[in-house]
Each structure stands twice: as structure tokens, then as C-alpha cells.
Amino acid sequence: MQYASWMEESGESFIGEMLKAAQNPSMISFAGGLPALELFPDQALQRSFQHVFEEQGKPALQYAQTAGHPQLRQWLAEQHKHNGKPVKIEEIAVTTGSQQGLSLLAQTFLDPGDVVFVETPTYIGAIQAFQSFRAQMMMIPCDEQGVIPEELEKKLKLVTPKFLYLIPNYQNPSGKVMGLERRIELLHVAKAHDLLVVEDNPYGELRFEGEKSPNLIELGDNVIYLGTFSKVLSPGLRVGYVVADPDIINHLCQTKEGVDLHSNNLTQRAVLEFLKEGLLPGHIQNLRTVYKERRNAMVRAVEKYLGNEVEMIIPSGGLFLWARFKKITNSFDYVQETIRQNVLYVPGALFYPDGRVTSEVRLNYSCSTPEIIDEGIQRLARAIKG
Amino acid sequence: MQYASWMEESGESFIGEMLKAAQNPSMISFAGGLPALELFPDQALQRSFQHVFEEQGKPALQYAQTAGHPQLRQWLAEQHKHNGKPVKIEEIAVTTGSQQGLSLLAQTFLDPGDVVFVETPTYIGAIQAFQSFRAQMMMIPCDEQGVIPEELEKKLKLVTPKFLYLIPNYQNPSGKVMGLERRIELLHVAKAHDLLVVEDNPYGELRFEGEKSPNLIELGDNVIYLGTFSKVLSPGLRVGYVVADPDIINHLCQTKEGVDLHSNNLTQRAVLEFLKEGLLPGHIQNLRTVYKERRNAMVRAVEKYLGNEVEMIIPSGGLFLWARFKKITNSFDYVQETIRQNVLYVPGALFYPDGRVTSEVRLNYSCSTPEIIDEGIQRLARAIKG
């Protein structure tokens, strides 16, 4: 018995290890990307599910269309624009969370050895999805706004990637935001080189301050947009979606048919009920308030306990704070010690497909109260300072 | 922009086309594999979902473990044996329907060009899953009980496949069942050649007559078992599972992490509630009674309207009747005419990875009443006889 060759490269799942360590009840975890449990609108969702059972009944339990529940697709289409034009239902496919969107894109576009451009650093789940389809990832240099257009252009002269993957809003892991000017410049380069851009936007609605910039897909063609309800509603329901040209949607659905036939029918209908009740905007407002408080608490705690030890990027939205320890070389070396101190973080190396040595760490603040954040950063300081 | 090379080979999705044609309300569809809508236990499931919301609340909406909800895995482990021994929780992973089980297996085991052995004919969804990971499928000759051990042995002397895929109970599309003797012989050959066997068992519980044989996984090692609640409870909920050695489960979960992180958390818990209520056995009994009636109705109608035109295999369980038209060459040629007559079937060619010309058809009886079955076969006879 022999596994596929790509698996040998990926070793033990660090995320899996972290999830297990996180089960220790005295552990404070800054490692995950979990939304705040206590804020889930479970009662409203319960009513949505009940409503679907009562009003729609048995058809909600039957096989369904691969592209998703038509009324949910319609609702999603109405929320988006594509290069200034209204989005049509043919431009939407529902996915089993937006991780599936990434995996479907990889499967649909990548031949073994194909090149994908990513930000430096980039999202772990994207690295996993692309690696498992044998992509070669190339990191494009970034500044405080993300991908630098000139650097992108330089790389495009050397290689032709299948697509560029990025998170323009509150990037995972760096928390960076791409400004409007930068978005326009980037799309300009993409257009000139016929480059497909994959815009992943799980955190865009979680804005604490600053102006909202239009999504890349609103500004240009050649963009595939990944959306999700995981961060604004519930990740356990696994409802994400893709917005793209109908031909791309058709190809993604052809892939999806072989992958899981379609996403959970009942859940898609229940999420639509929730959306139609108009409950999402108020809930998002609530998330913003609470997460901003927690972001503030984490920034304060880092300054208090690690002031001289770290440089950090203060995020203006999203779930993560990205920090670099100035006096250590490799943040991976401290994982065991921090587990002993009952606190978890993700070492920065995991966000670089080349697995470089780095003293950076990603800290999540969304699922801990300010008090717990304070205690956790104190523990972290203890572990790092020894 | 360029799609992955495997996509070019797969052309338009016939299943997708059929699903669209099936939306015409005057269409009688024998093409799908849909369970009977009117039998879904929607009220009991509504109570299960409500119970989860009330008793477990918010944690049911959070991210969850990739391998599945622990209590559901535990329940599933208790239902199975592996080579005579009780199954442990480490041997179970929950999947997003059992189509995902197939896709995860392909992704986890196959390098491009790897060989997979399949039955002749075999399940379309498996062909899709294996093709999209660039497998080379080799069809093993079958008799009325499925794969012929001597033929399997002959092929094993020529090539080493990654695994053999089969459906021992009420095979899709042929409806065949593998007897106990044959199972033992097959596992004997597999063991001698260190061959991994993938046992897909969506229909095993839908038995109309005859003795139940033990699953392959109960009889030997080197077996990966795919189970699902799609045919006995609800396909729209997308809950399937894999039983295999812990090392295989770990690798499948490593793959699944990049594919969709985990399956719907809330739904897994609700399905477990339903199971714990002890409602499944009675429901399955009901399905058997109704599907047997429909099987009988279809056999009667085929004899009545197509008596001299076809040879059929009368299935002793499952959802499908497999028939060969004696006076035509290619059942694909009649699809347009049958759509005009408002009846759908699946042409046999789709179940052969080599796309051979065949006059066979697959007819589904589970989702039509005896009256509709009679009318539909009458229409089919009209289309075929001209």
C-alpha cells in the first residue's frame, strides 16, 4: 500500500495537533481562527432550520443541484457586482465552506507542477489545498498593503502562473489591508498579463476602523471571488460560495460533482432563511464591536508584557494579530514551552510555503475575552522570555 | 486561462443535463438514484435538529474535528467489525457524503497515471472521482456475482493497481450481489497480492429478499469500507463515513483538512440524535417494503411493454434495474427521443470508463410509484420501438 506522492511532503498535520492541544480546558488558544462561540446566533438559526422543516419539508432532505440551492445563489448574486455589472445566478456556486472553494479551484485549474502566486506570508489552508494538487507556490513580495505590483510584474516576466491567490482584507495571517489605489494597480498588472486573480474574502465584513474598499471583483474582470458565512455566521455549517464567470462556475461544478455532489441542502435553505430575516447586518455589527474590544485587549497585553520583545502589525479588522519576536530566531522552537505554559500560537513558518525560519507568530483574538487575552499573553511572555 | 488537463477529457456533465431535464414536471425520471421523497422522516429529523439546538446549542455551530463528531464516530464504530474485531473510533472518519469518501481516497492514494481496478460496469460517481485524479481505470470481468476472482488474479499478474473498487451489494448500475463464497475467494486473492479493496456499500440495507452476507471488511484486512446515510436516511444532509485502518484514516483526514476542513457539525450531531432514538431500523424496514413494491412494478412493466426487446437483471435489493435492449446497438442514441416522450434513463455507456457502445440502460425505481413506473416504461417502450 502506498499513498500519493504529495502526501509524503506534508508530514504531520500541525493544525490537527493544535486542535488536540486546544481540547485541554486550561489551555488558552490563540492558535485557531475560531469565531467567538458565545456570539453565535443559535436561537435565530434554530428558528431558520425549523422554518425550513415546516415550510419546505421533505425536498430539503433530497439530493440537490451541484451549484447550490437556487434561491440562495440568487440572494448571493444580489449582494455582489462583477466589474461594475450585477452578478447573475450563473456566476455563483455554493461550496462546503470556502476551504472547498480553494480546493475546487486547485483541482479545476492545476496540473502537477503548475505555478500559483501567493502573498508573503499566506493562508495555511490555501498552502494545503494547493500543495495537495502538486502546485509550485511562488511568494510575491509584499509591503504593508500586500502584494507589490512592481514585484508581481517582475515575477510575471519570468513565469506564467495559473492564478494569483490573495486575501485583500485583514489578511490571514498578517492582518494587512489593501487600499483602493493598490487594488486598481494590481488589477491593471493582472489585466496586462492576462492573470487570473483569486480573491479570498472571509474577513471583509469584520472591519473595526478605516474605509471599506471595493472588492477586486467589483473593480475588474479576471477575478474569482471566494465568500463564506464561516466568520460572520457559523463555520460549523460549512457554507461558502464562489463568484466567477459562468464558464469557470461550470467547470468548478463539474469538479464538485465528483468531490461531494453538492453541499448540504437543508443547511443552505436554513442559511437563506436567516439571511432573508435580515438578521445578518445586526449580527455583524455586534461581532465588530466585540472583536474590536478583543483586538484592543491583545494589543494592550502585547505592549504590556512583550513591549520590547516584539514588533506587531495592528490589524484594523479580522481575527489575527501578526507579531515578530525580535530576540529569538525561530518561533517554532517555543511551541513546546508555550504548550507547557498552557497557551497556543501558530508559528509563522507555517504561513510560508518554503517553510523558512522565522520568529513571527500569528495570534488570534476573536475567541477569547479581554481577561483571558491578558492572561494568555502573560503566559506567552513567560514562555518566550524563559 | 487554462483548466487542468483532466477536465478536457470529461466533457459536458451528463448527470447535470439529466438533473435539468428532470426539472420538467411532466418528466418521469428513471435516471437518478433518488430515494423516495415522500418517505423522508422529516418530522423525526426536525426533532433531532431541534434537540441539538436545545441541548447542545452553540458548540454545534463551531468549527469541529476533521475526522468527524466524536460521538457519531463512536456510534458508527459500534455498528461495524473489521476482520472479526470490534472497530475503534480511530478507524472511522465522517465524510461529506460517500462521494467525498471516493474523492478523498483518490486524492490520498493516486498519483497521475496510477491504475485502479473497477467492476464491469461500475458507478459513474466513482469514474468521475478517479478520473479527476488522473487514474487509469481497468475493468475486471464480472459474472452474475460481480468480479471474477480468476480474472482479477490474471490482471494482477500484469499490473499493480492502487486499489480495487467495488459495490458488493446491489451494485450500481447492475443490481448484482456478491455471495459469501465469492467474497471469501476475492479476499483470498486480494491478500495474496497485497491488494487494497475499497468496499462501497450505500445500498446494503435495502434488501428485498435473500440472505445478508457479511461485509468484506468484516471478513478480512486490507479493506476500506465506505458507508453513507444518503440512501437510508437523507442524501441532502451529506453524511457518509469511511472505516479503515487508523493510518489510512489519518491520511484521509490530512487530505480532508485541505478539502473542506470538516463536515457539517450541526448535521452530524442531528443525525446522531436520530440514530440514538433508534428510529433507523424501522425506517429501513419501511423503505424495503416500498422499494420492493416498486421493483416489482418495474419488472412487471418491463415484461409487459418490452418483453421481447430486453434482457434484464432482476435486483434483489437497492435502487436500480439494469437492462439490455436486444434490438438496438447504442442506448445513447435514444436519449433525445425518450426526453421527447418525457421519460429519462441513463445510457449504459456512462458506467464503462472506456465509454464503449452498449445497448444497456440503468433504470431507477425508488422514487416513482408503481403507477408512474408503469406509465414511464410504456413511454420508454414507445421511444425505443419508434
Interface residues (C-beta under 8 A of the other chain):
Chain A: M1 Q2 Y3 A4 S5 M7 S10 S13 I15 G16 L19 G32 G33 L34 P35 L37 E38 F40 D42 Q43 L45 Q46 F49 Q50 F53 E54 G57 K58 P59 A60 L61 Q62 Y63 A64 Q65 T66 T96 G97 Q99 Q100 L102 S103 Q107 T108 F109 L110 D111 P112 D114 G125 Q128 A129 Q131 S132 K162 D194 L196 N222 S230 S234 P235 G236 L237 R238 H251 C253 Q254 T255 E257 G258 V259 D260 L261 H262 S263 N264 N265 L266 T267
Chain B: M1 Q2 Y3 A4 S5 M7 S10 S13 I15 G16 L19 G32 L34 P35 L37 E38 F40 D42 Q43 L45 Q46 F49 Q50 F53 E54 G57 K58 P59 A60 L61 Q62 Y63 A64 Q65 T66 T96 G97 Q99 Q100 L102 S103 Q107 T108 F109 L110 D111 P112 D114 G125 Q128 A129 Q131 S132 K162 D194 L196 N222 S230 S234 P235 G236 L237 R238 H251 C253 Q254 T255 E257 G258 V259 D260 L261 H262 S263 N264 N265 L266 T267
